Amino acid sequence: MNVLVTGGAGFIGANLCRELLERPEVDRVVALDDLSTGRADNLDGTGAELVEGSILDAAVLARLVADADAVVHLAARPSVPRSLADPVASHDVNATGTIRVLEACRRETVHVVAASSSSVYGSVTSLPKHEGLPTRPLSPYGASKLAAEAYVLAYGASFGLPSLAFRFFNVYGPLQPAGHAYAAVVPTFVDAAMRGEPLLVHGDGHQTRDFTFVGTVTWVLADAVLRRVTSDEPVNLAFGTRMSVLELTRRLSGVLGTPVEVRHGPPRAGDVRDSQAADERLRRLFPGATAVPLEEGLRRTVAWFRGRPVYAAAR
């Protein structure tokens, strides 16, 4: 089997490339990435082939999809704050880019597994978030991911394209970048703690998230590809855990074995207050999926950070 992973040099994409090539059924993995947020060295040792290019390039997509048995579409312009700074750029990559991927897949009738986001739930306050709830994005990022998800489902309904749209919830783990303005909360906290700096918590810290270890996510994605799982409805890819940001700082302190200092800043525009996935649909489609406990996921994440030269003093 040949698999194309868009965004394959990114955090989730590179972990997925490694997961896929550990499966005996997979012969070849091609990672398409423009390296705007991904890194070529994320693919070191995976065996994946990197093609530097954009999902907005229809010719590149046509050539790569023609040789693929399945496509996992992860390429995106991530981050709520980034979308507030440039909404049009988020739309171009996340919405227009997705329809270009889908068009390439439609021409070849290639199975496509695509990433949406829990951000689509937005201001809906019901917990846990189940896939039948209304979608009310609070940010251009959430709106662009909702548009992408809707296109995936529409191509399945209109053209019979074999497809599956996952809603990701706060994925974290090795390879996730830190040290920039749009970094996610877990790598931001680990980076600050290992540098001996305060952990910046936006707002009161009682906002909750459903943290999901990247290894769990990539196992599910690989299983979806190998079993050609499809769904005419979106699927949450998280397991219903709910933890406050302040509790996350305490758990991280325990993993590091040292106290951490917390500093509070103003809440961020576009952030949802609470996030927790209903996982019934996920467990029905993927009965073999097992969630990695947060402490174990944090241990693996911290171990990866400690292995990087920039954190040598913290080893």
LOTI-6918 format. One line per 4 residues: number of its first residue (from 1); their letters; for each residue x, y, z of C-alpha. Coordinates in steps of 0.05 Angstrom, whole numbers, always signed. Layout:
<nodes>
NUM = a = X Y Z ~ ...
</nodes>
This chain:
<nodes>
1 = mnvl = +0 +0 +0 ~ +23 +70 -17 ~ +0 +128 +28 ~ +6 +203 +17
5 = vtgg = +7 +245 +80 ~ -5 +319 +69 ~ +30 +360 +123 ~ +74 +299 +131
9 = agfi = +133 +337 +159 ~ +92 +368 +214 ~ +83 +345 +286 ~ +26 +296 +275
13 = ganl = +45 +281 +203 ~ +116 +258 +218 ~ +93 +215 +276 ~ +41 +185 +229
17 = crel = +93 +171 +175 ~ +134 +132 +226 ~ +72 +94 +249 ~ +51 +76 +178
21 = lerp = +119 +50 +158 ~ +121 +5 +218 ~ +59 -31 +190 ~ +77 -89 +143
25 = evdr = +19 -73 +97 ~ +49 -5 +79 ~ +103 -4 +25 ~ +113 +70 +14
29 = vval = +95 +136 +49 ~ +102 +203 +15 ~ +100 +266 +58 ~ +77 +329 +22
33 = ddls = +95 +391 +61 ~ +112 +464 +45 ~ +154 +467 +109 ~ +119 +530 +132
37 = tgra = +108 +498 +200 ~ +136 +428 +189 ~ +209 +408 +190 ~ +246 +362 +142
41 = dnld = +286 +332 +200 ~ +222 +309 +233 ~ +222 +254 +181 ~ +293 +230 +197
45 = gtga = +292 +156 +208 ~ +220 +146 +186 ~ +233 +121 +116 ~ +183 +169 +87
49 = elve = +197 +208 +23 ~ +190 +284 +30 ~ +161 +324 -28 ~ +167 +399 -14
53 = gsil = +104 +431 -42 ~ +36 +461 -26 ~ -33 +431 -24 ~ -54 +493 -63
57 = daav = -14 +466 -122 ~ -64 +424 -161 ~ -10 +395 -207 ~ +32 +369 -150
61 = larl = -29 +339 -117 ~ -52 +305 -181 ~ +16 +273 -191 ~ +22 +247 -119
65 = vada = -49 +224 -110 ~ -46 +185 -175 ~ +6 +139 -142 ~ -30 +133 -75
69 = davv = -77 +81 -48 ~ -98 +128 +9 ~ -89 +200 +30 ~ -85 +226 +101
73 = hlaa = -98 +301 +97 ~ -65 +336 +156 ~ -37 +398 +122 ~ -66 +461 +153
77 = rpsv = -50 +530 +178 ~ -57 +516 +253 ~ -72 +560 +313 ~ -130 +603 +334
81 = prsl = -85 +665 +347 ~ -53 +657 +279 ~ -121 +657 +246 ~ -139 +721 +283
85 = adpv = -77 +754 +256 ~ -91 +731 +184 ~ -160 +701 +173 ~ -154 +698 +97
89 = ashd = -90 +657 +100 ~ -123 +607 +147 ~ -182 +601 +99 ~ -137 +592 +38
93 = vnat = -98 +534 +67 ~ -151 +501 +110 ~ -213 +507 +66 ~ -188 +519 -5
97 = gtir = -129 +472 +6 ~ -176 +417 +29 ~ -221 +422 -32 ~ -160 +416 -76
101 = vlea = -139 +353 -40 ~ -210 +326 -47 ~ -212 +342 -121 ~ -148 +303 -132
105 = crre = -176 +244 -92 ~ -242 +247 -129 ~ -208 +240 -197 ~ -172 +177 -174
109 = tvhv = -226 +151 -125 ~ -174 +149 -69 ~ -194 +139 +3 ~ -182 +203 +43
113 = vaas = -177 +211 +118 ~ -178 +284 +139 ~ -166 +324 +202 ~ -218 +372 +229
117 = sssv = -217 +403 +298 ~ -255 +408 +363 ~ -254 +483 +349 ~ -315 +473 +306
121 = ygsv = -358 +466 +369 ~ -339 +536 +390 ~ -389 +569 +436 ~ -432 +506 +447
125 = tslp = -429 +494 +522 ~ -456 +423 +526 ~ -407 +371 +553 ~ -383 +323 +530
129 = kheg = -381 +348 +458 ~ -416 +297 +415 ~ -417 +299 +340 ~ -492 +314 +336
133 = lptr = -484 +382 +371 ~ -490 +447 +333 ~ -424 +478 +308 ~ -411 +551 +327
137 = plsp = -337 +568 +315 ~ -309 +626 +355 ~ -249 +638 +310 ~ -231 +641 +236
141 = ygas = -189 +578 +249 ~ -250 +541 +275 ~ -292 +565 +216 ~ -240 +544 +166
145 = klaa = -235 +474 +196 ~ -311 +468 +196 ~ -311 +487 +122 ~ -258 +434 +109
149 = eayv = -296 +381 +147 ~ -361 +399 +111 ~ -326 +391 +43 ~ -301 +322 +62
153 = layg = -371 +300 +82 ~ -401 +332 +20 ~ -353 +298 -27 ~ -371 +232 +5
157 = asfg = -445 +245 -3 ~ -442 +277 -73 ~ -389 +235 -107 ~ -385 +171 -66
161 = lpsl = -314 +189 -46 ~ -291 +141 +9 ~ -275 +189 +65 ~ -270 +200 +139
165 = afrf = -266 +266 +178 ~ -236 +266 +248 ~ -244 +322 +299 ~ -178 +328 +336
169 = fnvy = -175 +351 +408 ~ -111 +382 +437 ~ -62 +333 +409 ~ +7 +335 +443
173 = gplq = +72 +295 +443 ~ +142 +289 +413 ~ +160 +334 +354 ~ +109 +387 +374
177 = pagh = +145 +453 +367 ~ +152 +505 +421 ~ +185 +573 +426 ~ +140 +612 +379
181 = ayaa = +79 +656 +389 ~ +29 +604 +364 ~ +55 +543 +401 ~ +5 +496 +434
185 = vvpt = -2 +494 +509 ~ +35 +429 +526 ~ +100 +444 +488 ~ +97 +516 +512
189 = fvda = +92 +494 +584 ~ +146 +440 +577 ~ +193 +490 +543 ~ +183 +542 +597
193 = amrg = +190 +493 +654 ~ +255 +464 +626 ~ +283 +534 +618 ~ +264 +551 +690
197 = epll = +215 +603 +667 ~ +143 +615 +692 ~ +87 +579 +656 ~ +40 +631 +625
201 = vhgd = -33 +612 +637 ~ -83 +653 +598 ~ -143 +672 +641 ~ -158 +638 +707
205 = ghqt = -132 +570 +686 ~ -197 +534 +701 ~ -212 +525 +627 ~ -212 +451 +609
209 = rdft = -184 +411 +551 ~ -186 +338 +527 ~ -111 +324 +518 ~ -96 +267 +469
213 = fvgt = -27 +237 +460 ~ -1 +237 +389 ~ +15 +163 +390 ~ -59 +147 +402
217 = vtwv = -79 +193 +345 ~ -30 +163 +295 ~ -51 +92 +314 ~ -124 +109 +298
221 = lada = -105 +144 +233 ~ -63 +85 +210 ~ -118 +36 +228 ~ -168 +79 +189
225 = vlrr = -123 +76 +128 ~ -109 +1 +132 ~ -182 -18 +143 ~ -208 +35 +96
229 = vtsd = -256 +62 +149 ~ -307 +112 +124 ~ -363 +152 +156 ~ -416 +199 +131
233 = epvn = -411 +236 +197 ~ -352 +268 +232 ~ -316 +229 +287 ~ -285 +258 +350
237 = lafg = -214 +233 +360 ~ -206 +238 +435 ~ -227 +197 +495 ~ -269 +241 +539
241 = trms = -217 +264 +589 ~ -226 +333 +618 ~ -171 +371 +653 ~ -161 +443 +672
245 = vlel = -100 +481 +649 ~ -79 +491 +721 ~ -84 +417 +734 ~ -40 +406 +673
249 = trrl = +14 +450 +705 ~ +11 +407 +768 ~ +16 +342 +729 ~ +75 +369 +690
253 = sgvl = +109 +389 +755 ~ +101 +318 +779 ~ +131 +289 +716 ~ +190 +337 +719
257 = gtpv = +200 +325 +793 ~ +206 +399 +807 ~ +159 +456 +825 ~ +137 +501 +768
261 = evrh = +119 +575 +773 ~ +53 +597 +743 ~ +39 +667 +717 ~ -30 +689 +694
265 = gppr = -43 +732 +634 ~ -107 +757 +600 ~ -153 +707 +566 ~ -142 +697 +491
269 = agdv = -195 +717 +441 ~ -226 +658 +404 ~ -209 +606 +457 ~ -265 +560 +479
273 = rdsq = -277 +553 +554 ~ -286 +478 +560 ~ -271 +420 +514 ~ -286 +346 +525
277 = aade = -301 +294 +472 ~ -356 +243 +471 ~ -321 +181 +446 ~ -377 +131 +432
281 = rlrr = -371 +138 +356 ~ -295 +132 +358 ~ -298 +69 +401 ~ -350 +38 +356
285 = lfpg = -308 +48 +294 ~ -241 +34 +327 ~ -252 -16 +383 ~ -177 -29 +389
289 = atav = -159 +43 +404 ~ -130 +55 +473 ~ -117 +123 +504 ~ -47 +137 +532
293 = plee = -54 +165 +603 ~ -33 +238 +610 ~ +25 +224 +657 ~ +54 +173 +609
297 = glrr = +44 +220 +550 ~ +77 +277 +587 ~ +136 +232 +606 ~ +147 +214 +533
301 = tvaw = +141 +287 +513 ~ +189 +311 +566 ~ +238 +256 +546 ~ +237 +281 +474
305 = frgr = +249 +352 +497 ~ +307 +330 +540 ~ +338 +296 +481 ~ +343 +361 +442
309 = pvya = +410 +398 +445 ~ +377 +464 +466 ~ +354 +432 +531 ~ +420 +396 +547
313 = aar = +428 +433 +613 ~ +361 +408 +637 ~ +377 +334 +627
</nodes>
